[in-house]
Amino acid sequence: MTFRLSLGISLVALMVALPQVAHAADREPPRSWPCFRGPGGSGISAYENVPDDWDGKTGKNIAWKTPVPLPGKSSPIVSGNRIWLTGADEQHRQVFCFEAATGKLLWQRDVPSTPESQKPIKLNEDTGYAASTMATDGRFVAAMFANGDLAAFDLDGKLAWSQSLGIPDNPYGHAASLAVHENLLIVPFDQSTAKKAISKLRGLDVATGKPLWEQARAVPSSWSTPIVVHAADRDQLITSASPWVIAYDPKDGVELWKAKCSQGDVAPSPVFAAGTVYAAATDSSPVCAIRADGKGDVTATHFLFKVEDNTPDICSPLVTDDFLILLTSEGMVTNYDAKKGEKYWEEDLGNFKCKASPSLVGKLLYVFGEEGKCWILEPSKAGCKRVRQADLGEPCHSSPAFQDGRIYVRGQKNLICIQK
């Protein structure tokens, strides 16, 4: 398998209600896109009033464009009037803070390293040194890099704490993103092989970096980002790595349930709707729908369905109460019934390579391609309507962040704000 890695609520038109996602996000600060793919890791915008037509080359509906000082594949996060990104090369690891209204770079900070973390690391071009998306609880912002360096800053750029987890034994470079839940910073660190059993999931105090719990995981390297959901009257921390989808209690890291799902290099992150977890792995493994109300090993009892056509190997799924939408890195969009797994349709976008995960804004699906073009689609049970194609004006590998009236996208060189 050739591994390619990358790194998006009002849904009346689709008859979608996401009470579980809303519950997991109701502690987020207002005007927030706090982690990879936003609240709950859903990729679903809370606002419908964002642009669906722009052109980066002519400047149509481009509010501002600001160069990012160092390269990276991490996606933007947002809290209040501030946007954060990471960037890194072989010598430097930095966090950048931009003013959301104007795009002005407010501060950039080096992340401290240790002699151990400065050693050479294994990675490829598709991951790079800054693939992991940051996370914020509205008071602190945390960042992690391919060499295992981890740090948090306050909103004004003062270093709160830093530590090194050690260089991961990872064939492509670490790229799983951070997540937050209340005061908890969730740090995925899957590496090596399952037999070596050195993978760990950590829960840290986001303000101090103090370990709150640590859970050993008998899984190999993965690049999937955890999500926190509310199901079966409890908060659950959902992870995905070969071959297990595992749910933990975020309070103490105790395992709640697990299901044997997929094999191979797991890059897509799980998603959740209507009491069900949906997990993808590779283009040769099924996407599994698992009821999240079990205990222990639920492999034999809690699968709702599995689908095997057009499964993604990079892009995370998108799910509502009605639809399960899959996007392959070759630009194939497939829509399934989220309750039964029956295929509604598939839409081939042609020569349209994708690494960004799909996003939903009201009834419209946003699919960003590697070249920077974005298809705006309108999915329904009957089919897929191509509304239009917009152009960012530069390549794009990262997933967008949505806020009131705006889209923030990281291009190859610039952070870009799209606004009518």
C-alpha positions in Angstrom: 0.0 0.0 0.0 1.3 3.4 -0.9 0.7 5.5 2.2 -0.5 9.0 1.6 -1.3 11.0 4.6 -2.9 14.2 5.5 -4.1 15.6 7.3 -14.8 19.6 7.9 -25.3 23.1 12.9 -28.1 23.8 11.7 -29.0 21.1 9.2 -32.7 21.6 8.7 -32.5 21.0 5.0 -31.1 17.5 5.7 -33.3 16.9 8.7 -30.2 16.6 10.8 -30.0 17.0 14.5 -26.8 16.3 16.4 -27.6 16.3 20.1 -24.7 14.1 21.0 -22.2 16.3 19.1 -23.7 19.4 20.6 -23.4 18.0 24.1 -19.7 17.2 23.6 -19.2 20.8 22.3 -21.4 22.7 24.7 -18.4 23.4 27.0 -16.4 24.9 24.1 -15.9 28.6 24.3 -18.2 30.6 22.0 -17.0 31.4 18.5 -14.7 28.4 18.6 -13.2 25.8 16.2 -11.1 24.2 18.9 -9.5 21.2 17.3 -9.2 19.2 14.1 -12.5 19.4 12.2 -14.1 21.6 14.9 -16.3 20.7 17.8 -16.7 16.9 18.2 -14.3 16.4 15.3 -17.4 16.4 13.0 -16.4 18.8 10.2 -19.8 20.4 10.5 -20.2 24.2 10.6 -22.4 25.8 13.2 -23.1 28.6 10.7 -24.8 28.5 7.3 -23.9 32.1 6.3 -20.4 31.3 5.0 -19.4 31.8 1.4 -19.9 29.2 -1.3 -18.2 31.1 -4.0 -14.7 32.6 -4.1 -11.6 33.0 -6.2 -8.1 33.3 -4.6 -6.5 34.6 -7.9 -8.9 37.5 -8.5 -9.6 38.1 -4.8 -13.3 37.5 -5.0 -14.7 37.0 -1.5 -11.1 36.8 -0.1 -11.1 39.0 3.0 -7.3 38.6 3.7 -4.4 36.4 3.0 -1.4 36.2 5.3 1.9 34.2 4.7 2.6 31.5 7.3 6.3 31.7 8.3 7.0 28.0 8.3 5.5 25.1 6.4 3.1 22.6 7.8 0.0 20.4 7.1 -1.8 21.2 10.3 -5.3 22.8 10.1 -6.3 26.1 11.7 -8.1 26.3 15.0 -10.1 29.3 16.2 -11.2 30.8 19.5 -12.7 34.3 19.7 -10.8 36.7 17.4 -7.7 34.5 17.2 -6.5 31.7 14.9 -3.6 29.4 15.6 -1.4 27.3 13.3 1.9 25.4 13.6 4.8 25.3 11.3 8.1 23.5 11.4 11.2 22.5 9.5 14.2 20.4 10.5 15.5 23.0 12.9 12.5 24.9 14.1 9.1 24.2 15.6 6.8 27.2 16.0 3.2 28.2 16.9 1.6 31.2 15.2 -1.3 33.3 16.4 -3.2 35.5 13.9 -5.9 38.1 14.4 -9.1 36.6 12.9 -10.5 40.0 11.8 -7.5 41.2 9.8 -5.1 38.2 9.4 -2.3 40.1 11.3 0.3 37.8 12.8 0.0 38.7 16.5 2.8 36.4 17.8 5.0 33.5 16.9 6.8 31.3 19.4 9.4 28.6 19.3 8.6 25.4 21.0 11.4 24.2 23.3 13.2 21.0 22.4 15.4 18.6 24.3 18.6 16.9 23.0 16.6 13.8 22.4 13.9 15.4 20.3 16.6 17.1 18.1 17.7 13.8 16.7 16.7 12.9 13.0 13.3 11.5 12.6 11.5 9.4 10.0 8.8 11.1 8.0 7.6 11.7 4.4 6.6 14.7 2.4 2.9 14.1 3.0 3.3 14.5 6.8 6.2 16.8 7.3 7.3 18.2 10.7 4.0 20.0 11.6 1.1 17.8 10.6 -0.7 17.6 13.9 -3.5 20.2 14.4 -3.5 22.1 17.6 -6.2 22.2 20.3 -7.6 24.9 22.6 -9.8 25.1 25.6 -10.2 28.8 25.2 -7.6 29.6 27.8 -4.5 27.8 26.5 -3.5 26.5 23.1 -1.5 23.2 22.8 0.7 22.0 19.9 2.5 18.8 19.0 5.1 18.1 16.4 6.5 15.1 14.5 9.5 14.7 16.9 7.3 14.3 20.0 7.7 17.9 21.2 4.6 19.1 23.0 3.9 22.6 24.4 1.1 24.9 25.5 0.8 28.7 25.5 -1.6 31.1 27.0 -3.6 33.3 24.5 -0.9 36.0 24.7 1.9 33.7 23.7 3.4 33.0 27.1 4.8 29.5 27.4 2.7 27.6 30.0 4.6 24.3 29.8 6.5 22.1 27.4 7.7 18.5 27.4 9.1 15.9 25.0 7.4 12.5 24.6 10.4 11.2 22.7 10.8 10.7 19.0 8.0 8.3 17.9 8.8 5.0 16.2 6.6 5.8 13.2 7.3 5.0 9.5 5.7 8.2 8.1 6.0 10.7 10.9 3.6 11.5 13.7 0.4 13.3 12.5 -2.4 12.5 14.9 -3.9 15.7 16.2 -4.6 16.8 19.8 -8.1 17.0 21.3 -9.6 18.8 24.3 -12.3 17.9 26.8 -13.0 20.4 29.6 -9.6 20.8 31.3 -8.2 17.7 29.6 -5.7 17.7 26.8 -5.8 14.4 24.9 -2.5 13.3 23.4 -2.6 10.3 21.0 0.8 8.7 20.6 0.5 5.4 18.7 3.7 4.0 17.4 5.8 1.0 16.3 4.0 -2.4 16.2 1.3 -3.9 18.4 3.7 -6.6 19.5 6.0 -4.0 21.0 3.1 -2.4 22.9 4.7 1.0 23.3 1.7 3.0 22.1 0.0 5.3 24.7 -2.9 7.6 25.0 -2.4 10.4 27.5 -4.6 12.8 29.4 -2.9 16.0 30.6 -4.0 19.1 32.4 -4.1 21.6 29.6 -3.0 24.4 31.9 0.0 22.7 33.5 0.9 19.7 31.4 0.6 17.5 34.5 -0.3 13.9 33.6 -3.8 13.1 34.8 -3.8 9.5 33.4 -2.0 7.3 30.8 -3.4 4.3 29.0 -1.1 1.7 27.3 -2.5 0.6 23.9 -1.6 -2.7 22.2 -1.9 -1.1 18.7 0.7 -0.1 16.1 1.3 3.3 14.6 -1.8 5.3 13.7 -2.5 8.8 12.4 -6.1 9.1 13.6 -7.3 11.9 15.8 -9.5 11.0 18.9 -12.9 12.5 19.4 -15.0 13.0 22.5 -18.7 12.3 22.2 -21.7 11.8 24.6 -23.4 8.5 24.2 -25.2 6.1 26.5 -25.5 8.8 29.1 -21.7 9.3 29.4 -18.8 11.1 27.8 -16.7 8.8 25.7 -13.2 9.2 24.2 -13.1 7.4 20.8 -9.9 6.2 19.2 -9.2 4.2 16.1 -6.1 2.1 15.3 -5.6 -1.3 13.7 -7.5 -3.4 14.5 -9.4 -1.8 17.3 -11.9 1.0 17.7 -11.7 1.7 21.5 -13.8 4.0 23.7 -12.3 5.3 27.0 -13.7 7.3 29.9 -12.1 10.7 29.5 -12.1 11.3 33.2 -9.5 8.5 34.0 -8.7 6.8 30.7 -10.4 3.5 31.7 -11.5 1.4 28.7 -15.2 1.3 28.2 -15.6 -0.9 25.1 -13.7 -2.0 22.0 -14.6 -3.5 18.6 -12.3 -5.2 16.1 -12.8 -3.3 12.9 -10.0 -2.8 10.5 -6.5 -3.6 9.5 -3.7 -1.5 8.1 -2.4 2.0 8.5 -5.3 4.0 10.1 -5.3 7.7 9.1 -9.0 8.8 9.0 -10.5 9.9 12.3 -13.7 8.5 13.7 -17.0 10.4 13.6 -20.2 10.1 15.5 -23.9 10.7 15.2 -27.1 9.4 16.7 -25.4 7.0 19.2 -23.2 5.4 16.5 -19.4 5.6 15.9 -18.2 5.4 12.3 -14.6 4.5 11.8 -12.6 4.2 8.6 -9.1 2.8 8.1 -7.7 2.3 4.6 -9.1 2.0 1.1 -8.8 -1.8 1.5 -10.7 -2.0 4.8 -14.4 -1.5 5.6 -15.9 1.6 7.3 -17.6 0.3 10.4 -20.7 1.6 12.2 -20.6 0.7 15.8 -23.3 1.3 18.5 -21.7 3.2 21.3 -23.6 1.7 24.2 -21.6 -1.4 24.8 -19.2 -2.7 27.4 -16.0 -4.8 26.9 -15.4 -6.4 23.6 -18.5 -5.6 21.5 -17.1 -7.0 18.2 -19.8 -9.8 18.0 -22.7 -7.6 19.2 -22.6 -3.9 18.3 -21.9 -3.5 14.7 -24.7 -1.7 12.9 -23.2 -2.4 9.5 -20.0 -2.3 7.5 -19.5 -0.8 4.0 -16.7 -1.6 1.7 -17.1 0.5 -1.5 -15.0 3.6 -2.0 -13.6 3.6 1.5 -11.1 6.4 2.3 -7.5 6.0 3.3 -6.8 9.6 4.2 -9.9 11.8 4.4 -12.1 11.3 7.5 -15.8 10.5 7.0 -18.6 12.9 7.5 -21.8 11.8 9.2 -25.2 13.2 10.0 -28.2 11.4 11.4 -29.2 10.5 7.8 -26.1 10.4 5.7 -22.6 8.8 5.9 -20.4 10.5 3.3 -17.1 9.1 2.3 -14.4 10.8 0.3 -11.4 9.0 -1.2 -8.1 10.7 -1.9 -8.9 10.2 -5.6 -12.0 12.3 -5.4 -14.8 9.8 -5.2 -17.7 10.9 -3.0 -20.1 8.2 -1.8 -23.2 8.7 0.2 -24.7 5.9 2.4 -27.7 5.7 4.6 -26.2 6.3 8.0 -28.7 3.9 9.7 -28.6 0.9 7.3 -25.5 1.3 5.3 -27.3 1.2 2.0 -25.6 3.1 -0.8 -27.5 6.1 -2.1 -25.0 7.1 -4.8 -21.4 7.7 -5.7 -20.0 10.8 -7.5 -16.6 10.8 -9.3 -15.1 14.3 -9.2 -12.6 13.3 -11.8 -9.0 14.2 -11.6 -9.4 15.7 -8.2 -6.9 14.6 -5.6 -8.0 15.1 -1.9 -6.3 15.2 1.4 -8.5 17.6 3.3 -11.6 15.9 5.0 -15.0 16.9 3.7 -17.1 19.6 5.5 -20.8 20.3 5.8 -22.3 23.8 5.8 -26.1 23.6 6.0 -27.1 21.5 3.1 -23.8 22.0 1.2 -20.8 19.7 1.2 -17.3 21.4 0.8 -14.6 19.2 -0.7 -11.1 20.8 -1.0 -8.7 19.3 -3.5 -4.9 19.3 -3.3 -4.6 21.9 -6.1 -6.7 24.4 -4.1 -10.0 24.0 -5.9 -13.1 23.3 -3.9 -16.2 21.5 -5.1 -19.4 22.8 -3.5 -21.9 19.9 -3.6 -25.5 19.5 -2.5 -26.1 15.9 -1.4 -29.5 14.2 -1.1 -30.8 10.7 -1.1 -31.6 11.1 -4.8 -28.1 12.2 -5.9 -25.3 14.7 -5.8 -25.8 18.2 -7.3 -22.6 20.0 -8.3 -23.3 23.6 -7.2 -20.1 25.2 -8.3 -16.3 25.0 -8.0 -14.3 27.7 -6.2 -10.5 28.2 -6.3 -8.2 29.0 -3.4 -5.4 30.0 -5.7 -2.8 27.8 -4.1 -2.5 24.1 -3.1 -4.3 22.9 0.0 -3.8 19.8 2.1 -5.5 20.9 5.3 -9.1 21.0 6.5 -11.0 24.3 6.8 -12.3 26.0 9.9 -15.8 27.6 9.8 -16.9 30.6 11.8 -19.7 33.2 11.5 -19.7 34.3 7.9 -16.1 33.1 7.3 -14.0 30.2 6.3 -10.3 30.0 7.4 -8.1 27.8 5.2 -4.4 27.0 5.2 -2.9 27.0 1.8 0.5 25.9 0.9 2.0 29.3 1.8 -0.8 31.4 3.2 -3.6 31.4 5.8 -6.6 32.6 3.9 -9.9 34.1 5.1 -12.9 33.7 2.8 -15.8 36.1 3.5 -18.5 37.6 1.3 
